[in-house]
Amino acid sequence: MDLRSAILMLSSALLALSSFFYGWKVVRKRNYLLGLEMWIVGTSATNAIGFFATGNAVSYEVAHFFDAFSRGFGIPIIAVAGLMAITHGYKPSIRQDVAVFVVAFALTFVLVGADFIAGVLPYYYLTMWILLSIYLVYFIKRLLEIGETVRALAVGVALVTSLGIAVIYDFYKIPGEETNVFFNFYTLALCSWAYFMPAIYYGYCALERAKNGRVVLNSPTPYRT
């Protein structure tokens, strides 16, 4: 195994660990939309390890499918719905959670298998990530309003890096892509997404603390709710 493959495996492992760990922490909060989507990213990264290690075609296809799922629906729609639990009080039922995932999986099969959509697919992925970025700007605004400047900055970095990866993904080829050990698209993308998970999680926790510890001042005796 050459050094480039080893770095790609390590980057994939970093993403898998980040996704499974923070996904577990979110699931413990009973936020299944956000937590399970993080696990799906982790599953994609785990199969990427197998592909980079062995070149196994099945590992590649599984990683590719879950990557398409997360880019097309998982992060921009399902994860945002999960984050809306803390920004908008959105609390779907378990049945609704299951329905969202079933529909998203069905639509992902169309994305990866239908020839008629292949030409517009890169633009669809980019559009979805731009919409995600718009929501993250609002998420950052909420963090700034409660004085969580460091958490807001962390989410801002996640926004910029992930949007940059989304732009590069289908529209720009990094010079020396095939031979660069560290500065290649997959290493940058995997590390960027690995960072995305804790940035979002700790931002979520900050908003959750503010919601649960809000001081009510219009009362004879201020109290915490």
N, C-alpha and C positions, 0 to 999 in steps of 0.2 A: 504494500500500500504506500502510495506517495504522500508527501506532506500535505498537498492540496486536499486530497481525499480525507486525510485525518482531520484537518481543520474544519472541513465541511461536516464531518461526523460530530466533532465537538460542538460546533455551532448548532447542529440539529439537536444534540443532547441537551444543550443549554435551553433551547426553546421548549423541548419536551418537559424538562424539569420545572421550568418557570410556569408553563401552562397547567401541568397536573397539580403542582403545589398550590398555586393561587386559585385554580379552579376548585380544589378541595376546600379551601378557606371560604370561597364564595358559596359553595353548596351548603356548607355548615350554617350559613346565614339564611338558608332556604331560598336562595335566589338561583333557581335551577336554570333559567334561561342563560344568564351570564356564566355560571359555573360550568354547565355542560358544554357550552360553546368553547370555553377555554380547554376543556378536556378533548374536544374534537381537534383543536389546533395541536394539542399534545399528541394525539393519535397520528395526525399527519406527520409531525416531526419525528415520531418514533419509526414510522415506515420510511422516512427519508434517511434515517440512520442505516436501515437495512439496505436501501438502494445504494447509498454512497459506499457502504462497506463491501457489498457483493455484486452490485449491478443487477439485482433481482428485479425482473419485470413486474411481478405482482406487487412488490413493495412500492415500485414507482407508481403504478396505477392507483393503488390505495392512497398514497400520499397526494397524488394529483387530484383525485376525486375530493378528498377532504379539504385540500387547498382551495379548489373551486368553490366548495360549499362555503368556506369561511370568507372568501373574498366576495362572493356573490350575494350571500344571505346571512351567514353566521355572525360576522363582526358588524357589518353596517345595519342589520335589521334586528337579529336576535339579541346580540350583546347590547345594542342601544336600548332595546325594550327592557333588558335586565337593569341597565343603568337608570332607566326612567322610574324604577321602583323607588329610588332615593331622590330623584329630581322632580318627579311628578306624582309620586304615590301610586304608580301603576302596579297592581297586584293581580295578575292573571291566575286562573285556577290551574290545577295540575292537568286537567283535560285540555285547556287552552295551550299550555306549554307543549304537551304531546302533539297537538294538532299543528302547531307552528313548526316543530321539527319535522314532522311527517311531510308537510307541504314543501318545506325547504329542501328536504332530501329528494323528493320527486322532481322538483324544478332543477336541482343540480344535475340529475341524470339528463335532463334536456340540455343544459348548458354544455356538458362534456360530450354528449353523444349526437346532437342534432347538427347536421352540416349547414342548415340554413341560417343558423345564428353565429357561425364561426367568424364571419366578417365583422360583425358589430360587437363581438364579445369583449375585446380589449377596451372599447369605449364604455361598455356597460360596467365593467369592473372599475374603471376609473371614475365614472359617474357616482357609483355607489360609495367609493372611498371619499369623494368630495363631499357627499351628503353626510357621511360619518364625521368628516372634519368640521362641518358646520355645527353639528351637534356638540362635538368636543369643545368648540369655541364657547358655546353656551355653558358646558360643564365647567370649563375654566373660569368663566365669569362667576358662576355660583361659588366656586372655591375662593376667588378673590373677595367676594362679598362677605365671607365669614372669616377673612384674614388668613387663609391658608395659602400664603404666597409661594412657599416652597413646593407644596403639592400641586399648585396651579402651574408652576414652572415645569415640574416633572411631567405633567400631562401635556403641556405645550411642546416639550421636546418629543414626546411620543407622537403627538399629532404631526409635527414637522417631518420626523424621520419616516413614519409610516406612510405619509402622503408622498414623500419623495420616492419611496420604494414603489408605491402604486404607479407613479408617473414613469419610472424607469422600466418597470416590469415588462411591458409590451411595446414600449415606444423608443427605448434607447439602449444601445449595447455599450457596456463599459469597455474601453480599449484594453486589449489583452485579457479579455474575459476567460478565455480557455486555459490560460496559463498562470494568471495571477493567483498567488497563494492566499493572501489576505484580502486584497482589494478586488473582490469579484462580487457579482450580484448576489449569489446565494448566501455567501457569508454575511454580507451587509444586511440582507433581508431577514435572515434567521435571527441575527443578533438584535436587529431593530424590533422584531416581533417579540423576542424574549424580554426586552425592556418594556414593551407596551403593557404586558400583563401586570407587573407590580405597580407601574405608574397609575394604571386605571384602578387597581384594587385599593391602593392607599388613598387615592382621591375619593373613591367611593366611601371608604371608612371615615374620612374626614367629614364628608357631608352627612354621613349617618350619625356621627357624634354630635354634630351641630344640631341635627334634627331632634335627637333624643335628649340633648342637654340645653335646649333653648330657654333663655331667661324671659319670663313674662313680667314686664315692667308695669303694665296697666293694672296693677293689683295692689291693695293696701300693703301686702307683704309679698315682695317678689319671690317667686318660687321657680323651681326647675321642672320642666315637663319631659 
